[in-house]
């Protein structure tokens, strides 16, 4: 039986305030209904979507299949955003690097353009992620009345009401408020093997780590052999240094 989403009340007022600012660079660039987007406008829209979801638009992280379907009109902007949130890139670099609470903060900020409504909303969506997975969480946000009423099917999400009347300073951009890695990832990374193409952590992700490893450590026999080889190498290096120093002293005395 699926758990119902916890009821919650909005506490972040900024997202519900109608901004009076006009002509600001932070105003969304909406395309009037019924007007076809030019190829240049579509390029800009795709770039904005990447920056909103990934915080950048690197070539290596792009999704050419999704882009092609969007350009041909097979999917909407909303479906394009869903594809980016469920992509391997997002799962690898954001979802797997944070706790469920941090994932809620990250995705709500990217998709709804506002901070999470306090601890209650973080807990509610964290339970949803744990019970039904990331896809159900993404669908819950994209199909919510808040998203549909604010962005619709063909608008890239943006940070709402960052600049408010009566305030000398607006809110920080969301990508500065919610860094990619939090203290959670730093703490659990300290208990894991060092990262690298030949490290245990990298091999674990690719399924190459031996099943004989226990708690991220190789078998005792392997550790003993490695320490023995390291000791032999150290002794040999010391012997070479002593021999070299003796030869230099002998040469100096002959001179």
C-alpha positions, 0 to 999 in steps of 0.5 A: 500500500502506497503511503499518501503524501504528508499534508503541508502548508507553504511557508516560503512567501517569495514564490507567491508574491507577484513581482513588480519588476519589469524589464529585468534580466530575471524575467522569463522569456515567454513565447506567445501561444501559437507562435512557432519557435525559431531554431535559434530560439529553440537553441536558447531554450534548450540551453536554459533548460540545461542550466536550470537542471544541471547548472551548466550546459557542457557538451559531454552531458547533453542528451541528444536524443531528448533534444532531437525529440523536442526539436521535432515537436514529439515532446514538450518542454515539461517532458524534456525537463523530466528526461533531464531529471531522470537521466544518468547524468542527474542520477550519477552527479546529483541523486547519488551524491546526496541524501534524500533530504538534499535531493528534495532541496535540489530538485524542488529548487530546480523544478518549482523555482523556490525553496522547499516549504520547510522540514515538513515538505522535505520529509514528505518528499523524502518518504516518497523517494524512499517508498516509490523512487526518484521517478515518482518524486519527479512526476509528483512535482511536474504534475503538481498544480503549482508547476502546471499553473506557473510554467505549463507545458512549454516553459523552462522553470526559473527561479521565481521572485528572486528580486522583490520590491522593497528589498535592497538585495534579492535572493541568491541564485539557487545554484549558490544556495544549494551546492552540488555536494553537501556535507553528507557526501563529504562525510560518507566519502571519507569512509570510502576508498579514494576515487580514481579510474583504478580505485576500489570505489570506481571498480565498485560502481562498475561491478569489478570489486572482488567479493572477497573485500570486506568493508571496503578493504582487501583480504588480510593476506593481500594487505600482508603481501602488499605491506611486505613488498613495501617494506622490501622496497623501502629496505632496497631504497635505503641500501641504494642511498647508503651505497651511493653516499659511501661511493661519493665519500670515497671519491671525495677522499681520493681527490 
